[in-house]
Amino acid sequence: MLVLSRKKGESIIIGDQIEITLVSVEADTVRIGITAPKEIDILRKELYQSIKESNVEAVVNQLDFSRFSGEIKNTKKN
């Protein structure tokens, strides 16, 4: 992990297209501004984790349904 010190109004550039600017610091809250192309998704980590977990759960449920569906088809053939 790269750790940088920035003051209010200063920025960090990632690649050629992403700029992160320190907007304000108040008590234990830091506000940042992010400038990036529209095709780049920017999510809070907790939201990203929630989406990731939901996707894994959906795949597991789909696999369970596929297996259950296959068992029903096999039962009907017998």
N, CA, C and O of each residue as an XYZ file, in Angstrom:
312
protein
N       0.848     -1.171      0.000
C       0.000      0.000      0.000
C       0.896      1.238      0.000
O       1.836      1.336      0.789
N       0.601      2.155     -0.871
C       1.287      3.443     -0.914
C       0.537      4.413     -0.010
O      -0.677      4.571     -0.138
N       1.250      5.060      0.899
C       0.635      6.036      1.799
C       1.234      7.401      1.489
O       2.453      7.573      1.517
N       0.376      8.366      1.194
C       0.808      9.717      0.860
C       0.181     10.722      1.806
O      -0.929     10.516      2.296
N       0.882     11.797      2.060
C       0.318     12.907      2.839
C      -0.124     13.981      1.862
O       0.606     14.325      0.932
N      -1.326     14.510      2.076
C      -1.868     15.560      1.219
C      -2.525     16.594      2.111
O      -3.046     16.268      3.177
N      -2.498     17.831      1.675
C      -3.193     18.916      2.364
C      -4.456     19.243      1.585
O      -4.581     18.891      0.412
N      -5.391     19.919      2.243
C      -6.640     20.321      1.604
C      -6.332     21.014      0.271
O      -5.485     21.905      0.190
N      -7.048     20.573     -0.768
C      -6.879     21.142     -2.104
C      -5.826     20.450     -2.953
O      -5.765     20.679     -4.161
N      -4.998     19.613     -2.352
C      -3.972     18.895     -3.112
C      -4.556     17.613     -3.705
O      -5.557     17.087     -3.218
N      -3.914     17.123     -4.763
C      -4.447     15.972     -5.495
C      -3.424     14.867     -5.652
O      -2.227     15.045     -5.426
N      -3.940     13.727     -6.045
C      -3.141     12.555     -6.418
C      -3.654     12.126     -7.790
O      -4.863     12.093     -8.017
N      -2.754     11.804     -8.693
C      -3.124     11.346    -10.028
C      -2.846      9.846    -10.124
O      -1.763      9.385     -9.762
N      -3.831      9.086    -10.617
C      -3.672      7.647    -10.841
C      -3.792      7.423    -12.341
O      -4.828      7.706    -12.942
N      -2.733      6.917    -12.932
C      -2.721      6.751    -14.386
C      -2.847      8.117    -15.045
O      -2.391      9.123    -14.502
N      -3.470      8.145    -16.218
C      -3.661      9.400    -16.934
C      -5.061      9.977    -16.752
O      -5.315     11.116    -17.144
N      -5.977      9.198    -16.157
C      -7.379      9.591    -16.199
C      -8.056      9.802    -14.851
O      -9.194     10.271    -14.811
N      -7.399      9.473    -13.760
C      -8.060      9.555    -12.450
C      -7.322     10.547    -11.559
O      -6.107     10.464    -11.380
N      -8.084     11.487    -11.005
C      -7.521     12.467    -10.081
C      -8.322     12.424     -8.792
O      -9.551     12.507     -8.810
N      -7.627     12.294     -7.679
C      -8.254     12.291     -6.360
C      -7.801     13.552     -5.636
O      -6.605     13.786     -5.464
N      -8.770     14.361     -5.212
C      -8.461     15.632     -4.562
C      -8.971     15.614     -3.125
O     -10.105     15.207     -2.869
N      -8.147     16.047     -2.205
C      -8.554     16.160     -0.810
C      -9.387     17.438     -0.677
O      -8.867     18.545     -0.813
N     -10.674     17.271     -0.412
C     -11.605     18.398     -0.368
C     -11.631     19.038      1.015
O     -11.554     20.261      1.135
N     -11.741     18.208      2.072
C     -11.767     18.767      3.428
C     -11.393     17.712      4.455
O     -11.494     16.510      4.211
N     -10.959     18.198      5.607
C     -10.654     17.335      6.750
C     -11.319     17.970      7.963
O     -11.012     19.103      8.335
N     -12.246     17.213      8.581
C     -12.948     17.703      9.757
C     -13.030     16.578     10.767
O     -13.627     15.536     10.496
N     -12.433     16.784     11.931
C     -12.389     15.765     12.991
C     -11.852     14.461     12.414
O     -10.705     14.412     11.970
N     -12.667     13.396     12.414
C     -12.188     12.109     11.902
C     -12.751     11.788     10.516
O     -12.768     10.625     10.112
N     -13.212     12.808      9.784
C     -13.788     12.606      8.459
C     -12.959     13.333      7.407
O     -12.652     14.517      7.543
N     -12.610     12.611      6.374
C     -11.885     13.182      5.248
C     -12.809     13.116      4.036
O     -13.354     12.053      3.739
N     -12.993     14.212      3.342
C     -13.810     14.232      2.124
C     -12.868     14.316      0.935
O     -11.963     15.149      0.890
N     -13.106     13.429     -0.028
C     -12.290     13.432     -1.234
C     -13.177     13.625     -2.454
O     -14.353     13.260     -2.451
N     -12.605     14.195     -3.478
C     -13.291     14.323     -4.761
C     -12.547     13.463     -5.768
O     -11.316     13.425     -5.767
N     -13.278     12.783     -6.614
C     -12.662     11.896     -7.606
C     -13.128     12.317     -8.991
O     -14.326     12.403     -9.261
N     -12.175     12.575     -9.852
C     -12.458     12.879    -11.248
C     -11.964     11.695    -12.069
O     -10.779     11.362    -12.046
N     -12.888     11.058    -12.798
C     -12.540      9.882    -13.596
C     -13.518      9.764    -14.757
O     -14.608     10.334    -14.703
N     -13.148      9.035    -15.803
C     -14.073      8.811    -16.919
C     -15.329      8.087    -16.437
O     -15.288      7.321    -15.474
N     -16.449      8.341    -17.124
C     -17.725      7.740    -16.736
C     -17.696      6.218    -16.779
O     -18.424      5.574    -16.023
N     -16.879      5.626    -17.639
C     -16.864      4.164    -17.766
C     -16.126      3.472    -16.614
O     -16.122      2.243    -16.532
N     -15.513      4.241    -15.741
C     -14.837      3.665    -14.575
C     -15.783      3.733    -13.383
O     -16.206      4.815    -12.976
N     -16.113      2.566    -12.824
C     -16.985      2.513    -11.650
C     -16.204      2.945    -10.414
O     -15.062      2.534    -10.211
N     -16.832      3.773     -9.599
C     -16.242      4.195     -8.334
C     -17.257      3.873     -7.244
O     -18.356      4.427     -7.217
N     -16.873      2.974     -6.353
C     -17.780      2.529     -5.289
C     -17.087      2.599     -3.940
O     -15.873      2.416     -3.846
N     -17.861      2.865     -2.897
C     -17.330      2.714     -1.544
C     -17.040      1.231     -1.331
O     -17.755      0.375     -1.851
N     -16.005      0.934     -0.576
C     -15.591     -0.457     -0.402
C     -16.712     -1.312      0.179
O     -16.902     -2.447     -0.257
N     -17.464     -0.788      1.163
C     -18.520     -1.597      1.782
C     -19.621     -1.930      0.774
O     -20.212     -3.009      0.838
N     -19.900     -1.017     -0.151
C     -20.890     -1.290     -1.196
C     -20.345     -2.327     -2.180
O     -21.063     -3.238     -2.593
N     -19.080     -2.182     -2.548
C     -18.435     -3.148     -3.445
C     -18.485     -4.550     -2.841
O     -18.817     -5.513     -3.532
N     -18.155     -4.667     -1.551
C     -18.171     -5.964     -0.869
C     -19.574     -6.552     -0.852
O     -19.746     -7.753     -1.063
N     -20.574     -5.719     -0.603
C     -21.961     -6.175     -0.576
C     -22.391     -6.711     -1.944
O     -23.026     -7.762     -2.033
N     -22.043     -5.987     -3.000
C     -22.367     -6.433     -4.358
C     -21.663     -7.744     -4.666
O     -22.258     -8.660     -5.233
N     -20.403     -7.829     -4.292
C     -19.614     -9.042     -4.529
C     -20.249    -10.243     -3.823
O     -20.376    -11.317     -4.410
N     -20.643    -10.057     -2.569
C     -21.272    -11.146     -1.813
C     -22.609    -11.543     -2.427
O     -22.933    -12.729     -2.497
N     -23.383    -10.563     -2.872
C     -24.664    -10.854     -3.522
C     -24.467    -11.641     -4.805
O     -25.239    -12.552     -5.103
N     -23.435    -11.294     -5.567
C     -23.147    -12.010     -6.806
C     -22.751    -13.455     -6.538
O     -23.177    -14.361     -7.253
N     -21.940    -13.669     -5.516
C     -21.539    -15.037     -5.153
C     -22.762    -15.831     -4.726
O     -22.926    -16.984     -5.126
N     -23.625    -15.221     -3.914
C     -24.843    -15.891     -3.454
C     -25.749    -16.239     -4.637
O     -26.347    -17.315     -4.665
N     -25.851    -15.342     -5.602
C     -26.692    -15.590     -6.780
C     -26.159    -16.764     -7.589
O     -26.937    -17.579     -8.086
N     -24.837    -16.857     -7.724
C     -24.238    -17.967     -8.467
C     -24.500    -19.282     -7.735
O     -24.852    -20.281     -8.362
N     -24.331    -19.286     -6.430
C     -24.579    -20.500     -5.638
C     -26.038    -20.914     -5.770
O     -26.335    -22.094     -5.957
N     -26.947    -19.952     -5.675
C     -28.370    -20.264     -5.811
C     -28.688    -20.781     -7.209
O     -29.497    -21.696     -7.362
N     -28.062    -20.208     -8.222
C     -28.277    -20.657     -9.595
C     -27.773    -22.084     -9.759
O     -28.424    -22.905    -10.406
N     -26.611    -22.383     -9.172
C     -26.077    -23.745     -9.249
C     -27.003    -24.721     -8.537
O     -27.256    -25.815     -9.041
N     -27.509    -24.338     -7.372
C     -28.436    -25.198     -6.637
C     -29.707    -25.427     -7.447
O     -30.207    -26.551     -7.508
N     -30.237    -24.368     -8.073
C     -31.441    -24.488     -8.881
C     -31.183    -25.394    -10.085
O     -32.019    -26.230    -10.426
N     -30.029    -25.228    -10.726
C     -29.693    -26.056    -11.891
C     -29.623    -27.541    -11.499
O     -30.113    -28.409    -12.222
N     -29.021    -27.807    -10.372
C     -28.913    -29.184     -9.901
C     -30.300    -29.735     -9.580
O     -30.625    -30.861     -9.957
N     -31.120    -28.940     -8.881
C     -32.477    -29.341     -8.527
C     -33.305    -29.584     -9.790
O     -34.050    -30.561     -9.876
N     -33.167    -28.684    -10.767
C     -33.893    -28.815    -12.026
C     -33.489    -30.102    -12.747
O     -34.335    -30.802    -13.303
N     -32.192    -30.405    -12.733
C     -31.703    -31.639    -13.350
C     -32.255    -32.866    -12.663
O     -32.596    -33.845    -13.328
N     -32.351    -32.834    -11.345
C     -32.899    -33.971    -10.598
C     -34.362    -34.177    -10.923
O     -34.816    -35.317    -11.027
N     -35.119    -33.085    -11.088
C     -36.545    -33.209    -11.451
C     -36.677    -33.842    -12.825
O     -37.526    -34.710    -13.030
N     -35.844    -33.416    -13.769
C     -35.897    -33.988    -15.123
C     -35.580    -35.477    -15.075
O     -36.238    -36.266    -15.754
N     -34.582    -35.876    -14.285
C     -34.233    -37.285    -14.168
C     -35.358    -38.087    -13.541
O     -35.590    -39.231    -13.932
N     -36.063    -37.508    -12.575
C     -37.180    -38.180    -11.913
C     -38.314    -38.395    -12.898
O     -38.936    -39.457    -12.899
N     -38.593    -37.405    -13.737
C     -39.683    -37.511    -14.720
C     -39.383    -38.590    -15.755
O     -40.307    -39.242    -16.240
N     -38.106    -38.796    -16.106
C     -37.736    -39.809    -17.101
C     -37.961    -41.227    -16.560
O     -38.273    -42.154    -17.308
N     -37.793    -41.366    -15.244
C     -37.923    -42.695    -14.626
C     -39.344    -42.996    -14.415
O     -39.679    -44.065    -13.906
